[in-house]
Amino acid sequence: MKFLAILTVRNEGAFLLEWLAHHRAVGFTDFLVFSNDCQDGTDTMLDRLDAMGQIKHVRNDGPYDKGGIQFTALKTADKLNIVKKADWILPLDVDEFVNIHTGDGTLPALLTALPDATAITLTWKLFGNADQVRFIDAPVVDQFTKCVPDIMHWPWRASMFKTFYVNDGTYRKVGVHRPRNPDPDRVNATRWYDCEGRTLSDKFKNKRIFSNFGQPNYKLAQLNHYPLGAMESYVLKADRGRAVHAKDILGLDYWIERNFNTDTDTSIQTNAEQRTNITQELMADKVLAKLHKDAVAWRKTRFDALMEKEPFRALFGRLLMAPPSRPVPQKAAKFMVRYANLARQKAGN
């Protein structure tokens, strides 16, 4: 069985080996990684991993279509043999880590728990900044354990998912959150499940990108999402820009919608030993080890340069002043949802 993860990255060399090691430990067999405009050596690191047979690396240097960098990469992915030969596919970002709670914590165990599924929604669980200021070269999953509660009522972005799906031709294009371009003659036969084991409605077969909020979604698996990291890393993320909404500038609004630290979750440590062993094996390669070290040093140098510029210095100051976000109570969330539904109804008229 070929389990394929698809990733797009820019200037993420300091985090790459941890991400790869974790997902090998979880059970992914194949990796397709796109890079663009890297200054920290991420692309060179990916070239080395490709030469070692660990991944397939494709440079996504543009020009980009109107959908942006990530959409352009995924359009390219549709044409590649590594995608065509995959049995199951999951597109991911480098700050997303699959966390399986059933069996031995691997993809085969998840499929054993949901044997009839042809698509499984892995709902985000947002991990906050935990008041960490400076970037350190240590595993993300060890540093950031503060997160949202298991049930969130608002915002809807806290319940977005990525889709792990059978690559049998029913969906003819890879998508960021869900597979796209369904075959109308086959899509009704798909069987979508969430990670509570619930059968999902037909809406999920065609357009949904977030799970119902105000309910548990993590019994069998979740997608640990670390969108912020240390404050220093967030400044570099703002400098890097977004892969999908390239024109959106990252600021305090993005931070506030994701910086939840009320609960603690260390369940991803199920695969810690395997992850550590694979990381050590990768770092035993002297070329990779040097590239990782250089990427870490680049982050420090780049942060120092950005802090000499007022927009980034101002952003960092605001992060230092901003308190952790508080989950919205159910009553207040219903108030917000009512207005969101009214706006959607008017837009449809």
N, C-alpha and C positions, 0 to 999 in steps of 0.2 A: 504494500500500500504506500503510495507516494503522497505525503502531506506537504504542501507547498505554502510557505510564507512569502509574501511580497512586501518589500520595504522601499521607501524613498528617503534619502538622507542628504543633508548638507551640513558640513562642519560638526559632525557628531562622532568623530573618531574616539573621543574619550569614553564614550558609552557603548560603542559598537560591540566589543568583545563580550561584555556582560550580557547584552541583549541576545547575541547569537548563541552563547553558551546556555543561557536559560532555555531558549526555545528548542535547542537540540535535546536538552534534558527532558523537556515536555513531550517530545516525540516528533517534531518536524524533521522530515528527511531531506527537504530541498528548500533552497533559499534563492530568491531572485531579488537583487538589490540594485536600485537606480540611484545614481549620484548626480549632483549638478553643482557647478561653480564652487567647489570646495577649496578653502584656503588653509585648512588645518591638516591636510593629508588624508582625509577620509577616503578619497578616491584611490589614492595609492595603497592604502590599507586594504581596500576592497579588491584591488588588482592582485595583491598578494594572496588574499583569501581565495580568490578565483583560481590562481595558479596552484594553490594547495588542494583544490577540489572541494573546498568548504561551501562555496556559494557560486552563483553566476552573477557577474557584475556587468551592468550596462550603463554607460555614460549618457545622461539625459541633458545634453548641453543646449537644446533648443534648435530652431525656434519653437516656442510653445503655442499651443492653440488657445482659444479664448477661455477654456476651462482652467488653464493654469498649469503649473509645473507637474503636479501629481497626476492630474487627468491625462496629460500628455504621456507620462510614463506608463500609465495603465493602458492607454491605447496601444502603445508599443508592446506591452506585455501580452496582449491578446494574440499577437502574431508569432510569439516565440514557442518553440517546441517544449521548453520546460513547463510552460503553462498548459499546453495542449495535452501533455502526458500526465499531468497531475490528477490524482484521484479526488483529493479534497484541497480547497484553496482558502486561505485567510489573508487578506491584505491588512497590514499593520503599520504603525508608526514606531519609531525607536523609543518612545516614551510609553508604549503599551506592552504589557507582559501578560500572557495567558496564564491563568491561575485555576487549575482544575482541582475540585474537591472530592471527586469520587474515585474509588479504586486506588491505583498507585499514582494518581495525579498526572496521567498522560492522556494524549489524544485517543488512543485505543480504548482506554477506560471510559472516556466520555461517550464514545460511540457505542460501547457496550451498554451504558446506562440509557441511551436513546437509540435503540437499534433500528427504529423505523424512520429516523430523521434523514432528510436530504438537505436541510439547512438548519443551523443552530445559531441563535443570537447570543453573543457574548456581551453582556451589558457592562458598560464602564463602571468601575468603582474608583472615584476620584480620591487621590492621595494629595494632601496639602503640603505646604512648605514647612510646617512644623517649626517655624521661626529660625530656620537655618539661613545664615547670611552668606557665608563664603563657600565657594565650590571646593570640594575635596575629592581626591581620586579614590573613591571607594564605591562598592556596589550600591546602585540606586535603591534596590529592594531592601537593603539592610538599613540605609539611612532614613528612608521616609516610610514610616509605619502609621502615621496619623492620617485619618481619612474621614469620609462621610459616614453617617450611620447607615445601616443596611436598608432602611426605608427612607427615601427622599420624596418630598412633595413638590419641590420647586428648586432650581429651574429644570426645564425639560432636558437641557443639555447634559445634566447629571445622569440621565438615563439613556444616553445614546449607546448604540451597540455597533460592533463589527460582526460580520456574518461568516461563519465557517460553513462551507457548502460543497456539495458533491459537484464535481466538474464533469457532468455527463452530457453537456450540450444544451440543457434546458435554458440556462442563462448563457448568452453568447458573448458577454463582455464583463470584464472585471470592473468592480466599482469600489469606491473608497469605503463606504459603510455597508453596502449590500451589492450583490451581483446585479447586472443590468441587462437590458435587451432580452427579456424572456421570450421564448418560443410560445406563441399563443396556443398552439396545439398541445403543449406539454406542461405549461406552468401550473395548471389546475391540479395536476397529479403530484406536485411537490408537497413535501410534508415538513412544515416549519415548526420547530419547537424552541422554547426558551430554556434557560438553565434551571428553572424550577420543574422542568418536565412537562410543562403545559403545552398543549397543541395551540398554535397561534392562528389567528383569523386570516382570511384571504387577503386582507389589507397588507399583511406583511409580505405576501408573495410578489407584490408589485411596487410598493412605494414607501413603507414605513422605515424610519431610520432610528427610532428610539422606542424603548420598552415603555409599557404603561408605568407611570410613576405612582407613588403611594402604595406600593406593594413590594414584597421580597422578590428578588431576581437572581440570587446568587447560590442557590442550594448546590447545584452540580458543578458550576464553574463561574468565573467572572473574568473581566478584563481589567487588571490593575492598570490604572492610568495615572502617570506622573507628569502632568502637564507643566508644572512650575519648577520643581527642583529648588535649589538654593537661590536666594535673591540674585546673587552674582550670575548664575546660569540664566535666570530669566532676562536679565539685561542683554546677554548674548543672544537669547532667543528672539528678543525684540529686534536686535540688529540683523539677525539671519533672515527674518521674515517668515511668512507662512507659505506652505506648499500648495494649499488649496485657494485660500482667499488672499492672494498675494498683496492686494492693495490695502488690506486691513492692518493697521498699525497696532501692535500689541501694547496695551496700557494697563491701567489699574482696573478697568472694567472686566477684562479677561481674567485677571488675577482674582478679583472678588468672587466671580462666579465659580471659581475652582478651589479656593484656598480654605477647604474645610478640614478641621483637625480635631473634631469632637470625639472620635472613636479610634481604637487601635486595632490593626489587622496585620498579623504576621503569618497568615496561612500560606503565603507563597513560599515559605521556607520548607515546604514538603520536598522540594527538589533541590534544596540548597547544596547537598553533598555532590550530587551529579553536576550541578552548575559550576561549583568550585573546581571540580576535577577537570571539566572541559575547558574552563578558563585557563587553568594552569597548563594544560596541554597546548592551548593556543599561544600562551605567553612564552612557552618554551622555544618557540620559533624566534630567533634573535631579530629577524627583520620586523615581525609583528610587534615584538616587545618595544623596539625602538620607535616604531610608528605610533604606538599607543602613548609612549612617554612624550613624544614630540607634540601629539595632539593635546595632551594635558597642559604642556608648557604654552602652547598657542593660546589656550583659553585664558590663561593668566595674563599673557601679554595683550591680548585683544581687549580684555576687560579694562586694563589700565588705560589703554588708548581711548576706549569709549567714555570712561569717566572724565576725560578732559573735555568732553562735548556736553553742552548744557542739556539737550533733550534727554540724554541717557543718565546724566548725573541727577537730573530732576526726577526721572523715573525711579532710580535707586533710592532717592530720598523718600519718595512716596511709599515705596515698599517698606522701608524701615518704619514709617509712621503708621501704616495700615494694620489694623488688628485682624485676627483670623475671622473668616466669614462664619456667620451663624446660620444653621439650617432654618428654613422658613417653616413656621408651624402650619399644620394642616388647614386651619381656618383661614389664615392669610393666603395660603397657596390656592385655596378654592376661589378666593377673591380675585387673584391674578389670573387663574385659569378662565374664570367667567369672562373677563375682558379679552383675553386671548381668543376665546371662542367667538365672541362678538365681532372682533376684527376679522377673523377668518371668514365668518358668515357674510359680512359686508363685502369682503374682497371677492367672494364667489358670486355675488349678485351682479 
